[in-house]
Amino acid sequence: MNNWFRNSNPTSRSLNYFPHILLLLIIISFFAHQIMMMFIFLSSLLIFLFQTYYLKIVGNRLNLFTVKEKNYLVIEDEGSWKITVVNKGFPILKASLKLTFDASVIPSHIPYKINNGLVEILIPFFIWKNEEKEIVIPVIAKKRGKSIIRDVTVRIPHLFGSGYIDLSYQNHIHTQFLVYPHRIPVNIRDFVFVNKQGLQDVKTSLFVDSMHPIGVRDYMAGDPFQHIHWKASAKMQLLQSKVFSPIASRGWLIIINISEYYSINTRLEEMIGHAAFIIDFALKQDIPFSLAVNVRSFGNTPFYYLHEGIGPKHRQAAFEFLTVLSFSSLSFPPIQMLNQLKKEDLPSVIIFIGSETVDIQNALLDLSSTGRSVYEVENVNDKGVLRQWRQKNLAV
């Protein structure tokens, strides 16, 4: 199966008539007994025919291999595109290799140009028959987003400078770079979150898991009768009370509204940076979190909703989505998202990021009236600040 699309680009269409002209000159030279001229014209014809044959078959047995992998970077991190080329056919000489990929990463120490958000580089390329060559393109992460190789083209010049052919790779390149968003700090460390009743293990809480005792201690006045451990008391010859694990609902729901009226919020990058910082903070504090963004989705919910989870893999899932979020994302009505979230089993802490309308404020007020703590992220003097949400006076 041929993996390359061949496109010929001669410098002049008149070259199509060149072999016919040479053949005519050979015949004229033969009848004119100009043996030397006939030999020159015949040699030129043979060379031209060899070039034509070479250009028809060169690259037919050229194969390209890449590793199917995702590379995760933060801004200013370094990585590299790696492409392995194997040639089983004719040698390819004096060619050039053009790569086109998304501008989330840019080449380091290699000339390039950017057109419409795509990076284009052109590097010299040659490969002999039965040779395997690895091409390494060092890159550096410059902005949030996903970068994949969109196009690989090998440009092979005609042997005598009469044009070139382009071999464009038709298959998908599986390697990609994901540049994580820049974390914009949010003043959150001094904030006190009040735990509500739940099922997650915590260090201290007013609530305990009475169904799963984790030990015993000496009985103290005021201990409930049903908490006495009778078997342990008989063994110790002293009343023993069950010890239970403290539990609470300490999960966070992070809601991002990317809409502002009928367009995407111009502060999108800032909002993503704040959300990334809060997610990192939740990971360090072992706080389960979920993420809801009003971007259209084709899953179980019509918007993006990452259910509650914890740990590095859960953060990675959230960051992968934040990485590809852009101004071209198709938004979902935020009020419909909030109304559907009300039907979910939400955690006790809700953090809202984005612009608010009267309808959104009413929905947030409904959430806070259920006993949940609703917070919002505001920009104060170019710094993110987490504050208790309060209803504001907005023009209808």
LINVEN-V876777 format. One record per backbone hydrogen bond with DSSP energy under -1.0 kcal/mol. CO is the residue of the C=O (numbers start at 1). NH is the residue of the N-H. Records with the same first field share a line. If there is no record, write none. Layout:
BEGIN
CO->NH, NH
END
This chain:
BEGIN
3->170
5->168
7->166
9->164
12->15
13->16
14->17
17->21
18->22
19->23
20->24
21->25
22->26
23->27
24->28
25->29
26->30
27->31
28->32
29->34
30->33
33->35
34->38
35->39
36->40
37->41
38->42
39->43
40->44
41->45
42->46
43->47
44->48
45->49
46->50
47->51
48->52
49->53
50->54
51->55
52->56
53->57
54->58
57->60
59->62
61->88
63->86
65->84
67->69
69->176
71->178
73->180
74->77
77->141
79->139
81->137
83->135
84->65
85->133
86->63
87->130
92->127
95->125
96->155
97->123
98->153
99->121
100->150, 151
101->119
102->105
104->142, 143
106->140
113->120
115->118
117->103
118->115
119->101
120->113
121->99
123->97
125->95
127->92
128->131
131->87
133->85
135->83
137->81
138->108
139->79
140->106
141->76
145->179
147->177
148->102
151->100
152->169
153->98
154->167
155->96
156->165
158->161
162->11
163->158
164->9
165->156
166->7
167->154
168->5
176->71
177->147
178->73
179->145
185->384
186->188
187->386
188->191
196->249
200->248
207->247
208->210
209->212
215->243
217->241
220->223
224->227
225->228
227->242
229->233
230->234
231->235
232->236
233->237, 238
239->219
240->229
241->217
243->214, 215
245->209
246->202
248->200
249->196
251->349
252->290
253->351
254->292
255->353
256->294
258->265
260->263
263->260
265->268
267->271
268->272
269->273
270->274
271->275
272->276
273->184, 277
274->278
275->279
276->280
277->281
278->282
279->283
280->284
281->285
282->287
283->286
288->252
289->309
290->254
291->306
292->256
293->295, 304
294->332
295->304
302->297
304->293
306->291
309->289
311->315
312->316
313->317
314->318
315->319
316->320
317->321
318->322
319->323
320->324
326->329
330->296
333->337
334->338
335->339
336->340
337->341
338->342
340->343
341->344
344->346
348->373
349->253
350->375
351->255
352->377
353->257
357->361
358->362
359->363
360->364
361->365
362->366
363->367
364->368
365->369
367->370
368->371
373->350
374->389
375->352
376->387
378->385
383->380
384->187
385->378
387->376
END
